[in-house]
Structure formats: C-alpha cells, structure tokens
Amino acid sequence: MLQRKTLPKVLLMLAMFVFLSANTVHFVETDDGSLWASTDRTYHFDFDSLAHQRGPYLNLKAAIAVDYSNGKVLYSRNADEQRPIASLTKLVTAMVVLDKGLSLDSVVTITREDSRRSAKSRLRTGYQLTVGDLLYEALMQSDNRSARALARAAHGTIEAFTAEMNKKVRQLGLKKTVFFEPTGLDARNVSTAHEIAKILHYAYDYRLIREITSQRSWEIRIRNRKNRKLRLANTNLMIHSPHKVLAGKTGYIQASDYCLATILRNKEGKRLTVVVLGVPRDRLRFRECRRLADWGFKRV
C-alpha cells in the first residue's frame, strides 16, 4: 500500500503523464542520443514577422527559409504556389517505405519496369540490393530505379504505393501536395515551398533518412554480382558548404527546373530549413541556397 506522504507525488506524476499524453509529440531518446517521435508530430510555421523581412533577391521561382527551432518563417517567395517538385518526391517515398516496416536487409531485384525512363542509373535490370542500400541510392543519388523497386517491395505495385504516398501527405495536413508516382519524373507530382519545408521536417524525424541524406559519400553492394560495390556521392552539394547538412534532397526535371530542400546547422548550433524551387541552373541552386542560408542565420 502507498504511504500517505508519497501520494501527492504519485498524483503529480500521473497528472504529468496525462498532460503529455494529450499532446501530439512524444520523444524517446535512443542509445546514440538521437530523438525519435513516438507519435505523430505536427509542424506549423509562423509567417507573422514576414512584413519586416525583405531578404535577398534570388534567381528562382519559389523559396522559403524557416528557423527550425521555432517554425518562424524568415523568408518567403511564392511559398504557397504549387509547382512540380521532381525528386523531392523521394522524401515521401522513403517515409512510406519506412512506415511499412520492411527489413532493411530484405533483398529486392531491379526489374525491367523499374528500369523504364531511367537511363542514368547504375542499377541494371536483374541487380539485387537490400532495402537499406536502395534507400541510400534513392536519397543520395536520386536514383529512379531504386525508388520504383522500393515502392514495389513495400506495397506490391506503383499504383498502390502512390496511393499510400497521397494518404501520407493528407495525414500530415498537406493540401497542395499530390503524387502520381514515387520518383518525381512525372511533372504532375506537385507541392509548394511551404509544404516541402514541412515534408522535410517530417522526414527529419526518421533517423535513417537524416543519416542517409547527411552523408557525403557511401558504399552499397550488388548482392548477386560477387558483392560488387558502388560508391555514392551526395547530390546535395551544400554538404561542402561551411554549414552542416542535417538532411536534404535535390530534384530536377525540365518542368521543375532545379530544386533543393535542406536543413542546415551553423557553427553556433542554430538550425535553418531552406527550400529553393525553380532555379534555372544546377550549381546556381546551391549558390542561391547558400545566400539565403547565410542571410537567414543572421536572423535566427
């Protein structure tokens, strides 16, 4: 039986538990110190201070910069304008795959259907890779064959997987994000700079996604080719900037121009989310992202 003098402390602990359970965000600290969201987390951005922020002129169609710590929007240009997002799509692809709970060691074979309209891939038809290696290939190299193979492994068909992608973004409260397939090659895959920033925040809550997208390079193995190894390099060239890349993804098709979404941390430990869409040249997207990040870090 509880002692009378300990009862108030027990009631206080119970009240704290009920209060925390009523909120949408719970955290569990893992052995390596990283935090996992144990229930759905909701992100809201604060646009109220934008009237006082002019920001740099940037050569792009849409952009947003957000203080990661509090959701305060520091810069916004056409941030709610719907645009094709190319391979930024793969952030949601990876989330849906991980939600399915597939073993990262499961082996998947690249099929002819996976290889369609993806000539730049180094993954040949018939190659066998683990789910984990396919995630690295899809997120670091933006490989379309790996995205299709993951979609099939998770939900059987591209159509069924795409339905899960749209269900996922609806659950996250994103109304202007729509998918027609998991690679981003289809220009009908659309979103906004505002919603892409939110997608990146949700993706950052997955430890594996942030680990993969923050790597400079990685090595994967082709399991049925005498364990042939392929070296991957991150397409997010902000990895070479003075700021630490915590997560991110690049994208390009002709309809979208060059795109980038990334979370950066400066030397003072401040974190900034930057999304640039519709940049006319490849390297220019990283220069414009750097300009926006340098400006934004002075204001967080």
Secondary structure, 3 states (H helix, E strand, C coil): CCCHHHHHHHHHHHHHHHHHHCCCCCEEECCCCCEEECCCCCCCCECHHHHHCCCCCCCCCEEEEEECCCCEEEEEECCCCCEECHHHHHHHHHHHHHHHCCCCCCEEECCHHHHCCCCCCCCCCCCEEEHHHHHHHHHHCCCHHHHHHHHHHHHCCHHHHHHHHHHHHHHCCCCCCECCCCCCCCCCCEECHHHHHHHHHHHHCCHHHHHHHCCCEEEEEECCCCCEEEEEECCCHHHHCCCEEEEEEEEEECCCEEEEEEEEECCCCCEEEEEEEEECCHHHHHHHHHHHHHHHHCCC
